[in-house]
Amino acid sequence: MALVKESGPVLFLSTETAMTMTEQLNALSSILAQNGLHSLFQPIISLSERRIIGYEALSRGPSNSPLHSPINLFAVARQAGRLSELEMLCRLSACRRFSDQKLPGKLFLNVSPESLLEPTHQPGRTLKLLQDFGIDPSNVVIELTEQTPTDDFQLLQNALHHYRAMGFSIALDDLGAGYSSLRLWSELRPDYVKIDRHFIDGIHQDGLKREFVGSILQIAKASRALVIAEGIELPEELAVLTEMGVDLVQGYLLCRPQEQPPQEARTLLPKLEPTSMALNEEASDLGALLSVQPAVALSTPTADVLEAFRRQANLNSVAVLDEHNHPCGIVHRHSLSEALLKPFATELFARKPISRLMSNDFLAVELSQSLQQVSRLLTSRARQRIEEDFIITQQGRYLGLGRVIDVLKLITELKIQQARHANPLTLLPGNVPIQQCLTRLLQQARESVICYVDIDSFKPFNDIYGYGRGDEVLLCLAQCLNERVDPSRDFVGHIGGDDFLLVLGEEDWRKRLNQLLDDFQNQCRRFYRAEHLEAGCFIASNRQGQRQEFPLLSLSIGVVHLKPESCGRLDAPQLAELASQAKHHAKNVPGYSIHVIDSETIIAAAADSALPEADAAPAWAKP
């Protein structure tokens, strides 16, 4: 059921519609009297389980009416004091259509706080509707959509406690857009939070939006709420949200609202390319965690599952599948044992189907997902026990089980390996992970920018100021680099000494490099003596032992703009050598400089024999 989702209150249709206030009110009265609403449904999809977990019900007025748009419809109803009446009609239409189509999962119904607080609001009518259409209240989520200021939090809490007492779940809609949504989250402790479309739009190009969503995920984890990202329209947005650990998604990219929506998620999900260029947990094969274990059907007698646990002492969990081999539940050994400890429980449940005792609260992940993604999903589940299992699927169909403890062990091993290959000063990835990153970059054939970053005048600076101060400069540059990268998309490594490698996506890289130059120049001012800062130079011995005037520290950046069509004709050492060549060109320019090499131009201009061989590559890039 769609309430209005605009940035501010809308009063009436403009005079351009040629409708008077009386005509608008008459149109509303006609819709309410004749039940002239249409219900549409938009799927909400779990990425980890690759299934539709529910549908948001959206309402429209008659197609030939100026009140067809929900913005106009609800604005007029609000102004006329008939908002609660309109919302109940929307719920009636949504429940009827949801029941008629036997849609799977949960039904998300929008409710505005102001309608709950209206004196004419009659509690219990929604529950009666559900009973009439055979919908279990546990399958209904009340979406709280805030359009106007809500001051009476206590009355609102009482109303929502009433909904919860009847078995409904609560969702907070448009988080970040309402007048007091953060306070509502704190006061109401919703089961779901839906992030406002504003923070999803262009998130792949906006680091601040990623920070906001990351903060929401942290708060949601602490409050045991599930996060839904709505309004997704671009594959790049979905890719970044997936990398960040958002599991529940909704938007035009996946499916537009429809009167008869699809009931399978697999055809709705686009194939996503990995966005991270770092080779840590992302490169780990989830197949190493797969344990092939038998599963049972929904109708399997409980006694058979109990016998399976008795026969296999090391069996901790059993997946429960539907007729399409899709997971619909899980039975944990400890949970089944606890349930059957009650007096006469074994006799009561032995012949009952396992669906009576299975848990619907399970995690299912695709075999193609990365270890990092699985780790995020596990840590976001406050109720996941370390001894429990999760389900691994392929194209939504059951493959086997994975153990939480194995994920934790593998991540620990990878962290140790990363530390082993990290630069001891900056703790950035060293030469081994840098080479792995370049290799993976070529394998993915993704357009990107490889930047070789070098500090000018660093050796004479060390001679004058000492190696301790030089280390401070290196740490300063490492910090500046980290602030210009997005860990979900980019990579930064420390080759050694004052040489660093940066890998960026193809968008806005020039802007970010220019910001890096400005950052470093501003940060370095604190490292100089006053007389050197005032003179803009210092005097030290050059490599021949002669006294020479050197300018203050600056950065030279050699850039290789890697095109997808070049990737098959280069290997990692050759790519590293091109970056080194670009850096040498940049250093020939005094002061801050950036020199760009286009991979296709270089390859087209030279014969294959002219490309650098592995022996010609820098030592840090050789296998």
C-alpha positions in Angstrom: 0.0 0.0 0.0 1.7 3.2 -1.1 1.6 6.2 1.0 3.1 9.4 -0.4 6.9 9.4 -0.4 7.9 13.0 -1.1 10.3 15.4 0.5 7.7 17.7 1.9 4.0 18.0 2.4 1.7 18.3 -0.6 -1.5 20.1 -0.2 -3.7 20.1 -3.3 -3.3 19.6 -7.0 -2.1 22.8 -8.7 -4.5 25.1 -10.5 -3.1 23.8 -13.8 -5.2 20.6 -13.3 -8.3 22.8 -13.6 -9.8 21.0 -10.6 -11.3 23.0 -7.9 -11.1 22.0 -4.2 -14.7 20.8 -4.4 -14.0 18.6 -7.4 -10.9 17.1 -5.7 -13.0 16.2 -2.6 -15.8 14.8 -4.8 -13.3 12.7 -6.7 -11.9 11.3 -3.4 -15.4 10.6 -2.1 -16.2 8.7 -5.3 -13.0 6.6 -4.9 -13.8 5.8 -1.3 -17.4 5.0 -2.0 -16.8 2.8 -5.0 -13.6 1.2 -3.8 -11.9 2.5 -6.9 -8.3 1.6 -5.9 -5.7 -0.6 -7.7 -3.2 -2.6 -5.7 0.3 -3.2 -7.1 3.1 -5.2 -5.5 6.9 -4.8 -5.6 9.1 -7.7 -4.5 11.6 -7.4 -1.7 14.5 -9.8 -2.4 17.0 -11.5 -0.2 20.3 -11.5 -2.1 21.9 -14.2 0.1 18.9 -16.6 -0.3 18.1 -15.4 -3.8 14.4 -15.5 -3.0 11.5 -13.1 -2.6 10.9 -12.6 1.2 7.8 -10.4 0.7 6.0 -7.7 -1.3 5.3 -4.0 -0.6 1.7 -3.2 -1.4 1.3 0.0 -3.4 -2.0 1.7 -4.2 -3.1 3.8 -7.2 -6.4 5.6 -7.9 -8.5 5.0 -11.0 -6.4 5.3 -14.1 -8.7 8.0 -15.6 -8.7 10.1 -12.5 -6.5 13.1 -11.6 -6.1 11.2 -8.2 -4.5 8.2 -9.9 -1.1 9.3 -8.5 -0.6 8.3 -4.9 1.0 11.7 -4.2 -2.2 13.5 -5.2 -4.5 10.9 -3.7 -3.0 10.9 -0.2 -2.5 14.6 -0.2 -6.2 15.3 -0.8 -7.2 12.6 1.8 -4.9 14.1 4.4 -6.2 17.6 3.8 -9.8 16.3 3.9 -9.2 14.5 7.2 -10.0 11.1 5.6 -6.5 9.6 5.6 -7.4 6.8 8.0 -10.4 5.9 5.8 -8.3 5.8 2.7 -5.6 3.7 4.3 -8.1 1.1 5.4 -9.5 0.9 1.9 -5.9 0.4 0.6 -5.3 -2.4 3.1 -8.6 -4.1 2.1 -7.6 -4.0 -1.6 -4.0 -5.2 -0.9 -5.1 -8.1 1.4 -7.6 -9.3 -1.2 -5.1 -9.3 -4.1 -2.3 -10.7 -2.0 -4.6 -13.6 -0.8 -6.1 -14.2 -4.3 -2.6 -14.6 -5.9 -1.2 -16.6 -3.0 1.9 -14.6 -3.0 4.8 -16.0 -1.0 6.5 -14.3 2.0 5.4 -11.3 3.9 3.0 -8.5 3.0 4.4 -5.0 3.7 1.6 -2.5 4.4 2.3 1.3 4.7 0.7 3.1 7.6 1.3 6.8 8.4 1.7 7.7 12.1 -0.8 10.5 11.8 -3.6 8.0 10.9 -2.7 5.9 13.9 -3.1 8.9 16.1 -6.5 10.1 14.6 -9.3 9.9 17.2 -11.4 8.0 14.6 -8.8 5.3 14.2 -10.3 1.9 15.2 -7.8 -0.6 16.5 -8.4 -4.2 15.4 -9.7 -3.6 11.9 -6.5 -4.7 10.2 -6.5 -8.0 12.1 -10.1 -8.6 11.1 -9.2 -8.0 7.4 -6.4 -10.6 7.7 -8.7 -13.1 9.3 -11.2 -12.6 6.5 -8.5 -13.3 3.8 -6.7 -16.1 5.7 -3.4 -14.1 6.1 -1.4 -14.9 9.2 -0.5 -11.7 11.1 3.1 -13.0 11.4 3.4 -12.6 7.7 2.5 -8.9 7.8 4.8 -6.0 8.3 3.5 -2.6 9.2 5.6 0.0 7.4 5.6 3.3 9.3 5.9 6.1 6.7 6.4 9.5 8.2 5.1 12.5 6.2 4.4 15.1 8.9 6.0 15.8 12.3 5.0 13.4 15.0 5.2 14.7 18.6 3.1 12.3 20.5 5.7 9.5 20.7 4.0 7.8 23.7 0.7 7.4 21.9 2.5 6.2 18.8 4.4 3.6 20.9 1.1 2.4 22.4 -0.4 2.0 18.9 2.6 0.0 17.6 2.8 -2.1 20.7 -0.8 -3.0 19.9 0.2 -4.1 16.4 3.1 -6.1 17.8 0.8 -7.8 20.4 -1.3 -9.0 17.5 1.8 -10.6 15.8 2.7 -8.0 13.3 6.3 -6.9 12.5 7.2 -3.2 12.3 9.3 -1.5 9.6 10.5 2.1 9.6 10.2 3.5 6.1 12.3 6.2 4.3 15.0 6.2 7.0 16.8 9.6 6.9 14.1 11.4 5.1 11.4 11.9 7.8 11.2 14.6 10.4 12.3 12.5 13.3 13.1 9.0 11.8 16.2 8.5 14.0 14.2 9.2 17.1 11.5 6.8 15.8 14.1 4.1 15.4 15.3 4.6 18.9 11.9 4.8 20.4 10.1 2.0 18.4 12.9 -0.5 17.8 11.5 -1.7 14.4 12.1 -5.1 13.0 13.0 -3.6 9.6 14.5 -0.3 8.5 14.2 0.9 4.9 16.9 3.4 3.8 15.6 6.4 1.9 16.1 6.4 -1.9 18.2 9.5 -1.6 21.1 7.6 0.0 20.9 4.8 -2.6 20.9 7.0 -5.7 24.4 7.1 -7.0 25.9 5.4 -3.9 28.6 3.9 -6.2 29.9 7.4 -6.9 29.4 9.0 -3.4 31.6 8.0 -0.5 29.5 10.0 2.0 26.4 8.0 1.1 28.4 4.8 1.6 29.4 6.1 5.0 25.8 6.8 5.9 24.6 3.3 4.8 27.5 1.8 6.6 26.5 3.6 9.8 22.9 2.4 9.4 24.1 -1.2 9.0 26.1 -0.9 12.3 23.1 0.6 14.2 20.8 -2.1 12.7 23.2 -4.8 13.9 23.2 -3.4 17.4 19.4 -3.0 17.4 18.8 -6.4 15.7 16.9 -4.8 12.8 17.0 -5.9 9.2 18.0 -3.3 6.6 16.1 -3.0 3.3 17.6 -0.8 0.6 14.8 0.5 -1.6 14.8 2.5 -4.8 17.7 0.6 -6.5 17.8 1.5 -10.2 21.4 0.8 -11.4 23.5 -2.4 -11.3 26.3 -0.3 -9.9 24.2 0.7 -6.9 23.2 -3.0 -6.3 26.8 -4.1 -6.6 28.1 -1.6 -4.0 25.2 -2.4 -1.6 26.0 -6.1 -2.0 29.7 -5.6 -1.2 28.7 -3.6 1.9 26.6 -6.5 3.2 23.1 -5.2 2.5 21.0 -8.3 2.0 17.4 -7.2 1.5 16.8 -5.0 -1.7 14.0 -3.5 -3.6 13.7 -1.2 -6.7 13.0 -0.7 -10.4 16.3 -2.5 -11.3 14.9 -5.7 -9.9 11.1 -5.4 -10.6 8.7 -2.5 -11.1 5.4 -2.6 -9.1 2.9 -4.9 -10.8 -0.6 -6.1 -10.3 0.6 -9.7 -10.8 4.2 -9.7 -9.6 6.7 -12.6 -10.2 7.1 -15.2 -7.4 10.6 -16.3 -8.3 13.7 -14.1 -7.6 16.3 -15.8 -9.7 15.2 -14.2 -13.0 15.0 -10.8 -11.3 18.6 -10.6 -10.1 21.2 -9.3 -12.5 24.6 -11.0 -12.7 26.9 -8.8 -10.7 30.6 -8.3 -11.4 32.8 -8.1 -8.3 33.6 -4.5 -7.5 36.5 -4.9 -5.0 40.0 -4.9 -6.5 41.7 -6.0 -3.3 42.4 -9.7 -3.2 41.8 -10.5 0.5 38.7 -12.4 1.5 37.0 -11.6 -1.8 39.2 -14.1 -3.7 38.4 -17.0 -1.3 36.4 -19.9 -2.7 33.2 -20.6 -0.8 33.4 -24.2 -2.1 36.1 -24.9 0.5 33.4 -24.4 3.2 30.8 -26.7 1.5 29.8 -29.8 3.4 27.5 -32.0 1.3 24.8 -33.2 3.7 21.4 -34.8 3.0 18.3 -32.6 3.4 14.7 -33.4 4.1 11.3 -32.4 2.7 8.7 -30.3 4.5 6.6 -33.4 5.1 9.3 -35.6 6.6 8.2 -37.0 10.0 10.1 -35.5 12.9 11.0 -39.0 14.0 13.0 -39.5 10.8 15.0 -36.3 11.4 15.7 -37.4 15.0 16.9 -40.7 13.8 19.3 -39.0 11.3 20.8 -37.0 14.2 21.2 -40.2 16.2 23.0 -42.0 13.3 25.4 -39.2 12.6 27.0 -37.8 15.7 28.8 -35.1 13.8 25.6 -33.9 12.1 24.7 -30.5 13.6 21.9 -29.3 11.2 19.5 -30.6 8.6 18.1 -28.3 5.8 14.4 -28.5 5.0 13.5 -28.1 1.3 10.4 -27.4 -0.7 9.2 -29.2 -3.8 11.6 -27.2 -6.0 14.7 -28.1 -3.9 14.8 -24.6 -2.4 15.6 -24.1 1.3 12.6 -23.1 3.4 13.9 -24.0 6.9 16.6 -25.6 9.0 16.6 -27.9 12.0 19.5 -27.6 14.4 20.4 -30.5 16.7 20.4 -28.5 19.9 17.0 -26.8 19.0 15.3 -30.1 18.2 16.7 -31.6 21.4 15.4 -28.7 23.5 11.9 -28.9 21.9 11.6 -32.7 22.5 12.7 -32.4 26.2 9.3 -31.3 27.2 7.0 -33.9 28.7 5.3 -36.1 26.0 6.9 -34.0 23.3 8.5 -36.9 21.5 5.2 -38.8 21.4 3.3 -35.7 20.2 5.7 -34.7 17.4 7.2 -38.0 16.3 4.7 -38.4 13.4 4.2 -34.7 12.8 6.0 -33.2 9.8 9.3 -31.5 10.5 7.9 -28.2 9.3 6.2 -28.0 12.7 9.6 -27.7 14.5 12.0 -26.3 11.8 13.4 -22.8 12.1 12.4 -20.2 9.5 15.2 -18.0 10.7 18.2 -19.3 8.7 20.9 -18.0 6.5 21.3 -19.3 2.9 24.2 -18.0 0.7 25.0 -18.6 -2.9 28.1 -20.6 -3.7 29.3 -17.6 -5.9 29.3 -15.2 -2.9 32.7 -14.2 -1.5 33.9 -15.1 2.0 33.8 -11.4 2.9 30.1 -11.1 2.0 29.2 -14.3 3.9 31.2 -13.0 6.9 29.2 -9.8 6.9 25.9 -11.6 6.7 26.8 -13.9 9.6 28.0 -11.0 11.8 24.8 -9.1 11.0 22.7 -11.9 12.4 22.7 -11.4 16.2 21.0 -14.7 16.8 23.5 -16.8 14.8 25.3 -19.2 17.1 28.9 -20.2 16.5 28.1 -23.9 16.5 25.2 -23.6 14.0 25.3 -24.1 10.3 24.2 -22.1 7.3 22.9 -23.2 4.0 24.8 -23.0 0.7 22.9 -22.9 -2.6 23.5 -22.6 -6.3 21.0 -20.7 -8.3 18.7 -20.9 -5.3 18.8 -24.7 -5.1 20.3 -26.6 -2.1 23.9 -27.8 -2.3 24.9 -28.4 1.3 25.9 -26.8 4.6 28.6 -24.5 5.9 29.8 -24.1 9.4 30.1 -20.7 11.1 33.3 -21.7 12.9 34.9 -22.6 9.5 34.2 -19.1 8.2 35.8 -17.6 11.3 38.8 -19.8 11.0 39.3 -19.1 7.3 39.0 -15.3 7.9 41.6 -15.5 10.7 44.0 -17.4 8.4 43.6 -14.8 5.7 44.2 -11.9 8.1 47.4 -13.6 9.3 48.5 -14.1 5.7 47.7 -10.5 4.9 49.7 -9.3 7.9 52.6 -11.5 6.7 52.7 -9.7 3.4 51.9 -6.2 4.7 54.4 -3.4 4.9 55.6 -3.3 8.5 55.5 0.6 8.7 52.2 1.5 7.1 50.6 -2.0 7.4 49.4 -1.6 3.8 49.5 -4.6 1.5 53.0 -5.3 0.2 54.4 -6.6 -3.0 52.8 -10.1 -2.9 49.2 -8.8 -2.6 50.0 -6.0 -5.1 51.0 -8.5 -7.7 47.9 -10.6 -6.9 45.7 -7.5 -7.3 47.2 -6.7 -10.7 46.8 -10.3 -11.9 43.1 -10.3 -10.8 42.5 -6.9 -12.4 43.6 -8.3 -15.8 41.6 -11.5 -15.3 38.4 -9.4 -14.7 39.1 -7.3 -17.8 37.7 -4.3 -16.1 38.5 -0.7 -17.0 40.5 0.8 -14.2 43.4 3.2 -13.4 46.7 2.1 -11.9 48.6 4.8 -10.2 52.3 4.6 -9.2 52.8 7.3 -6.4 56.3 8.5 -5.6 57.5 11.3 -3.2 59.9 13.8 -4.7 62.9 15.0 -2.7 62.4 12.2 -0.1 66.0 11.1 0.2 67.5 14.5 0.8 64.5 15.2 3.2 65.6 12.1 5.2 69.2 13.3 5.2 68.2 16.7 6.7 65.4 15.7 9.0 66.3 12.1 9.9 64.6 8.7 9.2 62.1 9.1 12.1 60.6 12.2 10.5 60.8 10.5 7.1 58.6 7.6 8.5 56.1 10.2 9.7 55.9 11.5 6.1 55.3 7.9 4.8 52.6 7.4 7.3 51.0 10.7 6.4 51.0 9.7 2.7 49.5 6.3 3.6 46.7 8.1 5.4 46.1 10.4 2.5 45.9 7.5 0.1 43.5 5.6 2.4 41.2 8.6 2.6 41.0 8.7 -1.2 40.0 5.0 -1.7 36.8 3.1 -1.3 37.8 -0.3 0.2 34.8 -1.9 -1.6 36.1 -0.8 -5.1 39.7 0.3 -4.9 43.1 -0.9 -3.8 46.1 0.8 -2.1 49.5 -0.9 -1.5 52.9 0.0 -0.3 55.7 -1.1 -2.7 58.4 0.0 -0.3 60.2 3.1 0.7 58.4 6.1 -0.7 56.7 4.2 -3.5 53.0 3.3 -3.3 50.5 1.7 -5.8 46.9 2.9 -6.1 44.2 1.2 -8.2 41.0 3.2 -8.8 37.8 2.7 -10.8 37.4 4.6 -14.0 35.0 7.2 -12.7 36.2 10.5 -11.1 39.8 9.2 -10.7 41.3 12.5 -11.9 39.3 14.4 -9.2 40.5 12.0 -6.5 44.1 12.2 -7.6 44.0 16.0 -7.6 42.5 15.9 -4.1 45.3 13.6 -3.0 47.9 16.1 -4.2 46.2 18.9 -2.3 45.8 16.7 0.9 49.5 15.7 0.9 50.7 19.3 0.3 48.6 20.6 3.2 49.5 17.8 5.5 53.3 18.0 4.9 53.5 21.6 6.1 53.8 20.4 9.7 57.0 18.4 8.9 59.3 21.4 7.8 61.3 23.9 9.8 60.0 27.4 9.6 62.9 28.6 7.5 62.5 25.8 4.9 58.8 26.4 4.7 59.3 30.1 4.2 62.0 29.6 1.5 60.1 26.8 -0.2 63.2 24.6 -0.4 66.1 23.2 1.6 69.7 22.4 0.9 71.1 18.9 1.2 73.7 16.6 -0.5 72.7 15.0 -3.8 73.6 11.4 -4.8 77.0 12.6 -5.9 77.7 14.1 -2.5 77.4 17.7 -3.8 75.3 20.3 -1.9 72.1 21.1 -3.8 68.9 23.0 -3.4 65.8 20.8 -3.3 62.2 21.9 -3.5 59.8 20.8 -0.7 58.3 17.4 -0.9 55.8 16.8 -3.7 54.1 13.8 -5.4 54.8 12.4 -8.8 52.1 10.0 -10.0 52.4 7.8 -13.0 49.0 6.6 -14.3 48.1 3.7 -16.6 44.6 3.9 -17.8 43.8 0.2 -18.4 41.2 -0.5 -21.0 39.4 -3.9 -21.0 40.5 -4.7 -24.5 44.2 -4.5 -23.4 43.9 -7.0 -20.5 44.3 -10.1 -22.6 47.6 -8.7 -24.0 49.3 -7.8 -20.8 50.4 -9.7 -17.7 51.0 -8.3 -14.2 54.7 -7.6 -14.6 54.2 -5.8 -17.9 51.4 -3.7 -16.3 53.7 -2.9 -13.4 56.4 -1.8 -15.8 54.0 0.5 -17.7 53.1 2.1 -14.3 56.8 2.5 -13.5 57.5 4.1 -16.9 54.6 6.5 -16.3 56.0 7.4 -12.9 59.4 8.2 -14.4 57.8 10.5 -16.9 55.9 12.3 -14.1 59.2 12.8 -12.1 60.7 14.6 -15.0 58.2 17.4 -14.4 59.2 19.6 -11.4 56.8 19.7 -8.5 53.4 18.0 -8.2 52.7 16.1 -11.5 50.5 13.4 -13.0 51.5 11.6 -16.2 48.9 9.3 -17.9 49.6 6.4 -20.2 46.7 4.8 -22.2 47.1 1.1 -22.4 45.5 0.7 -25.8 47.5 3.6 -27.2 50.8 2.0 -26.0 49.9 -1.4 -27.3 48.7 -0.1 -30.7 51.8 2.0 -31.1 54.3 -0.8 -30.4 54.8 -4.3 -31.7 54.3 -7.1 -29.3 58.0 -7.5 -28.9 58.3 -3.9 -27.7 56.1 -4.6 -24.7 58.2 -5.0 -21.5 59.0 -8.7 -20.7 58.8 -10.0 -17.1 62.6 -9.6 -16.7 62.2 -5.9 -17.5 59.5 -5.4 -14.9 60.3 -3.8 -11.5 61.6 -6.3 -8.9 58.4 -5.9 -6.7 56.2 -7.0 -9.6 58.0 -10.1 -10.6 56.4 -13.5 -9.7 
